Amino acid sequence: MAERILGNELKTLSAEPWVNIELKDDNLFHWNVALIVLNPDSLYYGGYFQVYLFYAVVATRRHFLRPLFHPNIYADGKLCISILHAPGEDEMSGESAAERWSPAQRVESVLISILSLLDDAEVSSPANVDAGVLLRKDREAYKKMVEKDVESSKRDIPEGFVMPTHEEANKPPPKEEGDENFWYDSGVDDTSFGGSDSDAEMTFGEDDEEQEDESEEEDDEEVEDMDERGGSRGAATPVP
């Protein structure tokens, strides 16, 4: 079951411009994912950040292969994010079970959460205290650190890989052949297609009833006529 779900997710995500995925040793449970930041408003715009993900029922291991200077990323690249924490309640962190890892979590939702975390850091309990302090007190200095990480990440872009742009990622999907003529004015009265079968049956039913009434009236007239004729023939003839 898990392999089928992961296989479907791999197929779907492989078509997305913001990720570049390779399986480690062709194992569906071990993913090397490059997150490509295509949002021009992000401090991390243009970055190619490699993340290792291991899918498991109990919890998912995850870390950046090249550590980033970020309040929620440890010095060894490990991520501190609630959606990837072990299942269950945690009174110390205040996280509910719904916020933590579950096997029902999709890989896509995990990756989107990681991307969101980059620009929306949690500084109240940072994994990297220095990064948290710098972000709060000197945003410009923090921004310069981020720019260094973005430039360093570009060294990991595979040879021959073409980085997508923001414009390409937001380009509308191509229209399928025949889409423009799918809805066209055929010149035929819409009511020809708008009525239901039941409406048609009702119309036919009314016509049938009228025909039946006419037939019954004709039959009654014939019977009355026959009665009149039979009565005149069957009357007693006076004896002279």
C-alpha positions as CSV (number, residue, x, y, z in Angstrom):
1,M,0.0,0.0,0.0
2,A,2.7,2.5,1.0
3,E,4.8,1.7,-2.1
4,R,1.8,2.3,-4.4
5,I,1.0,5.6,-2.7
6,L,4.7,6.8,-2.8
7,G,4.9,5.7,-6.4
8,N,1.9,7.8,-7.4
9,E,3.3,10.8,-5.5
10,L,6.7,10.4,-7.2
11,K,5.0,10.4,-10.6
12,T,2.9,13.5,-9.7
13,L,5.8,15.5,-8.1
14,S,8.2,14.7,-10.9
15,A,6.1,16.9,-13.2
16,E,6.3,19.9,-10.8
17,P,8.9,22.6,-11.6
18,W,9.7,23.4,-8.0
19,V,11.3,20.0,-7.2
20,N,13.9,17.7,-8.7
21,I,13.7,14.2,-7.2
22,E,16.0,11.2,-7.3
23,L,15.5,8.0,-5.4
24,K,18.4,6.8,-3.4
25,D,19.4,3.3,-4.7
26,D,16.0,3.2,-6.5
27,N,14.3,2.8,-3.1
28,L,10.9,4.4,-2.9
29,F,11.3,5.1,0.8
30,H,14.5,7.1,0.4
31,W,14.2,10.4,-1.5
32,N,16.8,13.0,-2.4
33,V,14.8,16.0,-3.2
34,A,16.0,19.4,-4.5
35,L,13.6,22.2,-3.5
36,I,13.8,25.0,-6.0
37,V,12.5,28.4,-4.7
38,L,10.6,30.1,-7.5
39,N,8.9,32.8,-5.5
40,P,10.6,36.1,-6.3
41,D,9.5,37.6,-3.0
42,S,11.4,35.0,-1.0
43,L,14.8,35.6,0.5
44,Y,15.7,32.2,-0.8
45,Y,14.6,32.9,-4.4
46,G,16.7,31.0,-7.0
47,G,18.1,28.5,-4.4
48,Y,18.5,24.8,-5.1
49,F,18.3,23.2,-1.7
50,Q,18.8,19.4,-1.4
51,V,16.8,17.6,1.2
52,Y,17.0,13.9,2.2
53,L,13.7,12.3,3.2
54,F,13.2,8.8,4.6
55,Y,9.6,7.7,4.8
56,A,8.6,5.6,7.7
57,V,5.4,4.7,9.7
58,V,6.9,5.9,13.0
59,A,8.5,9.1,11.8
60,T,10.3,10.6,8.8
61,R,14.0,11.4,8.9
62,R,14.9,14.6,7.0
63,H,17.8,16.9,6.7
64,F,19.3,19.4,4.3
65,L,22.4,17.9,2.7
66,R,24.0,21.3,2.7
67,P,23.1,23.0,6.1
68,L,21.5,26.4,6.0
69,F,21.8,29.3,8.4
70,H,18.2,29.3,9.6
71,P,16.5,29.4,13.1
72,N,14.8,26.1,12.5
73,I,17.7,24.1,11.0
74,Y,20.4,22.5,13.2
75,A,24.0,22.9,12.3
76,D,24.0,19.3,10.9
77,G,21.2,20.2,8.5
78,K,18.4,18.5,10.5
79,L,15.0,20.2,10.4
80,C,13.0,21.3,13.4
81,I,9.4,21.3,12.1
82,S,6.3,20.0,13.9
83,I,4.9,18.1,10.8
84,L,8.0,15.9,11.0
85,H,8.1,15.3,14.7
86,A,7.3,11.8,16.1
87,P,3.5,11.1,16.4
88,G,1.6,11.8,19.6
89,E,1.1,14.6,22.0
90,D,4.1,16.5,23.4
91,E,3.5,18.5,26.5
92,M,6.9,20.1,26.4
93,S,6.5,21.6,23.0
94,G,2.8,22.2,23.2
95,E,2.3,20.5,19.8
96,S,-0.9,18.5,19.4
97,A,-0.9,15.1,17.7
98,A,-2.6,16.7,14.6
99,E,0.4,18.9,14.1
100,R,2.9,16.1,14.2
101,W,4.0,13.3,11.9
102,S,1.4,10.8,10.6
103,P,1.8,8.1,8.0
104,A,-1.2,9.8,6.3
105,Q,1.0,12.8,5.6
106,R,1.8,13.2,1.9
107,V,5.3,13.9,0.7
108,E,4.0,17.0,-1.1
109,S,2.6,18.5,2.1
110,V,5.9,17.9,3.9
111,L,7.9,19.6,1.1
112,I,5.5,22.5,1.0
113,S,5.8,22.9,4.8
114,I,9.6,22.9,4.5
115,L,9.5,25.6,1.8
116,S,7.1,27.7,3.9
117,L,9.4,27.3,6.9
118,L,12.3,29.0,5.1
119,D,10.6,32.4,5.0
120,D,8.3,31.9,8.0
121,A,10.8,30.9,10.7
122,E,9.7,30.0,14.2
123,V,12.0,32.1,16.4
124,S,10.4,31.5,19.8
125,S,12.3,28.2,20.3
126,P,15.0,28.1,17.6
127,A,17.1,25.1,16.7
128,N,19.9,27.5,15.7
129,V,19.9,30.2,18.4
130,D,22.4,32.5,16.6
131,A,20.2,32.5,13.5
132,G,17.1,33.3,15.6
133,V,18.8,36.2,17.4
134,L,20.2,37.6,14.1
135,L,16.8,37.4,12.4
136,R,15.1,39.3,15.2
137,K,17.8,42.0,15.8
138,D,19.5,42.5,12.4
139,R,17.4,41.4,9.5
140,E,19.8,42.9,6.9
141,A,22.7,40.9,8.3
142,Y,20.5,37.8,8.3
143,K,19.6,38.5,4.7
144,K,23.3,38.5,3.7
145,M,23.7,35.1,5.3
146,V,20.8,33.8,3.4
147,E,22.2,35.2,0.1
148,K,25.4,33.2,0.8
149,D,23.4,30.0,1.3
150,V,21.5,30.6,-1.9
151,E,24.7,31.0,-3.9
152,S,26.3,28.0,-2.3
153,S,23.2,25.9,-3.1
154,K,23.7,26.5,-6.8
155,R,26.8,24.4,-6.7
156,D,24.6,21.4,-6.3
157,I,22.7,22.0,-9.5
158,P,23.3,18.9,-11.7
159,E,25.2,19.3,-14.9
160,G,22.8,19.8,-17.7
161,F,19.8,20.6,-15.4
162,V,18.0,23.8,-16.5
163,M,16.7,25.8,-13.6
164,P,13.1,26.8,-14.1
165,T,12.1,30.5,-13.8
166,H,9.2,32.0,-12.0
167,E,7.5,32.9,-15.3
168,E,7.9,29.3,-16.6
169,A,6.5,27.8,-13.3
170,N,3.4,30.0,-13.5
171,K,2.8,29.6,-17.2
172,P,-0.8,28.3,-17.8
173,P,-1.0,24.7,-19.0
174,P,-1.2,24.3,-22.8
175,K,-4.7,23.9,-24.2
176,E,-5.5,20.5,-25.5
177,E,-6.3,20.2,-29.2
178,G,-10.0,20.9,-29.8
179,D,-10.5,22.8,-26.5
180,E,-11.3,26.1,-28.4
181,N,-14.1,24.5,-30.3
182,F,-15.4,22.3,-27.5
183,W,-18.3,24.7,-26.7
184,Y,-19.6,26.2,-29.9
185,D,-22.9,27.4,-31.3
186,S,-24.2,24.6,-33.4
187,G,-27.2,26.6,-34.6
188,V,-29.5,24.0,-33.0
189,D,-32.1,25.1,-30.5
190,D,-30.7,24.5,-27.0
191,T,-34.0,23.1,-25.9
192,S,-33.2,20.1,-28.1
193,F,-30.6,19.1,-25.6
194,G,-31.9,20.7,-22.5
195,G,-35.0,18.6,-22.0
196,S,-34.9,15.4,-19.9
197,D,-36.0,12.0,-21.0
198,S,-38.8,12.3,-18.5
199,D,-40.0,15.5,-20.1
200,A,-40.2,13.7,-23.5
201,E,-42.0,10.8,-22.0
202,M,-44.5,13.1,-20.3
203,T,-45.2,14.8,-23.7
204,F,-45.6,11.5,-25.5
205,G,-47.8,10.3,-22.6
206,E,-50.2,13.2,-23.0
207,D,-50.5,12.6,-26.8
208,D,-51.2,8.9,-26.1
209,E,-53.9,9.8,-23.6
210,E,-55.6,12.2,-26.1
211,Q,-55.5,9.5,-28.7
212,E,-57.0,7.0,-26.3
213,D,-59.8,9.4,-25.4
214,E,-60.6,10.0,-29.0
215,S,-60.7,6.2,-29.7
216,E,-63.0,5.6,-26.7
217,E,-65.4,8.3,-27.9
218,E,-65.5,6.8,-31.4
219,D,-66.1,3.3,-29.8
220,D,-69.0,4.7,-27.7
221,E,-70.6,6.3,-30.8
222,E,-70.3,3.0,-32.7
223,V,-71.9,1.1,-29.8
224,E,-74.8,3.6,-29.5
225,D,-75.4,3.4,-33.3
226,M,-75.4,-0.4,-33.2
227,D,-77.9,-0.3,-30.3
228,E,-80.2,2.0,-32.2
229,R,-80.1,-0.3,-35.3
230,G,-80.5,-3.4,-33.3
231,G,-83.5,-1.9,-31.4
232,S,-85.3,-1.1,-34.6
233,R,-84.7,-4.5,-36.0
234,G,-85.8,-6.4,-32.8
235,A,-89.1,-4.5,-32.2
236,A,-92.4,-6.6,-32.4
237,T,-94.2,-6.4,-35.7
238,P,-98.0,-5.8,-35.2
239,V,-100.2,-8.7,-36.3
240,P,-102.7,-7.6,-38.8
